[in-house]
Amino acid sequence: MKRKISVDMYYGYDYNFIMNLDNLKWTATTLLIVGFGLVTAGYFPGVIFQFSGGMLWLIAAIIMKDKPLITTNAIMTIAGVIGLIYRFF
């Protein structure tokens, strides 16, 4: 008898968790794209969108245990915090 391989067995997570992670990544991507567009156009709120998108991608990378993404988004988040502190203080 062949054993059926399910999504649960393949990923080690349940289907709802995977879909929520995908939603998190798409939300983060959308925030980053909108943020970069706003910053390019010279609007300050774009920085907030970029920071939020970077934080969401950092959370997703930690969940996925993806070291290159963790490194990239941690550095981007730190740079964003330093930029916000420099601008306001």
Wavefront OBJ file of the C-alpha trace (Angstrom):
o trace
v 0.000 0.000 0.000
v 1.423 3.371 -1.038
v 1.574 6.072 1.545
v 0.089 9.376 0.418
v 2.362 12.353 1.020
v 0.384 15.307 2.296
v 1.318 18.957 2.607
v 1.548 18.429 6.375
v 4.160 15.734 5.969
v 6.145 17.641 3.365
v 6.473 20.957 5.154
v 6.205 19.755 8.699
v 3.522 22.384 9.285
v -0.194 22.419 8.768
v -1.713 24.010 5.680
v -3.180 27.016 7.536
v 0.216 27.892 8.992
v 1.788 27.845 5.525
v -0.967 30.042 4.089
v -0.595 32.516 6.979
v 3.158 32.642 6.387
v 2.564 33.308 2.682
v 0.130 36.100 3.585
v 2.738 37.575 5.942
v 5.384 37.531 3.205
v 3.051 39.103 0.611
v 1.975 41.805 3.063
v 5.620 42.579 3.838
v 6.469 42.691 0.135
v 3.566 45.041 -0.590
v 4.600 47.368 2.245
v 8.178 47.467 0.966
v 7.121 48.245 -2.608
v 4.716 50.990 -1.507
v 7.330 52.345 0.896
v 10.036 52.556 -1.742
v 7.598 54.266 -4.105
v 6.677 56.853 -1.484
v 10.301 57.501 -0.525
v 11.249 57.909 -4.177
v 8.415 60.408 -4.576
v 9.711 62.311 -1.540
v 6.980 61.446 0.981
v 8.096 60.740 4.543
v 5.499 58.051 5.416
v 7.307 55.792 2.948
v 9.992 55.231 5.583
v 7.364 53.855 7.958
v 6.079 51.502 5.250
v 9.628 50.320 4.526
v 10.374 49.783 8.209
v 7.121 47.844 8.707
v 7.744 45.681 5.640
v 11.296 44.965 6.756
v 10.115 43.953 10.220
v 7.472 41.612 8.768
v 10.047 40.032 6.457
v 12.388 39.616 9.440
v 9.631 37.803 11.343
v 8.906 35.580 8.312
v 12.618 34.812 7.889
v 12.916 33.825 11.554
v 9.893 31.522 11.220
v 11.422 29.940 8.087
v 14.874 29.765 9.734
v 16.367 31.313 6.581
v 19.728 32.762 7.687
v 20.426 34.926 4.597
v 16.967 36.539 4.869
v 17.370 37.003 8.623
v 20.714 38.736 8.083
v 19.456 40.967 5.264
v 16.290 42.067 7.043
v 17.963 42.488 10.435
v 20.541 44.836 8.875
v 17.825 46.712 6.952
v 15.747 47.087 10.119
v 18.730 48.340 12.135
v 19.590 50.817 9.361
v 15.961 51.994 9.338
v 15.946 52.526 13.101
v 19.229 54.448 12.927
v 17.820 56.589 10.112
v 14.640 57.369 12.053
v 16.620 58.231 15.192
v 18.965 60.465 13.163
v 16.032 62.248 11.531
v 14.048 62.920 14.710
v 16.712 63.336 17.384
l 1 2 3 4 5 6 7 8 9 10 11 12 13 14 15 16 17 18 19 20 21 22 23 24 25 26 27 28 29 30 31 32 33 34 35 36 37 38 39 40 41 42 43 44 45 46 47 48 49 50 51 52 53 54 55 56 57 58 59 60 61 62 63 64 65 66 67 68 69 70 71 72 73 74 75 76 77 78 79 80 81 82 83 84 85 86 87 88 89
